[in-house]
């Protein structure tokens, strides 16, 4: 991911944070996709959302965030078997 991609995702995250309570209420439990300052989709399944968004927008060009009312769900950890040397 380029520095431009990081800056762009920062913009999307700030947009999400600014509207977090509204999104959590409107999209309860769903995964929303944000591009720029616009919600471009709401999905029940994270994997299907990711695959669809990757094809449509390309990696690093969208923020995928789960909307759960009343929780701090901003960090997700993914584990893999990849080893770096």
Secondary structure, 3 states (H helix, E strand, C coil): CCHHHHHHHHHHHHHHHHCHHHHHHHCCCCEEEEECCEEEEEECCHHHHHHHHHHHHCCCCCEEEECCCCCCCCCCCCCCCCCCC
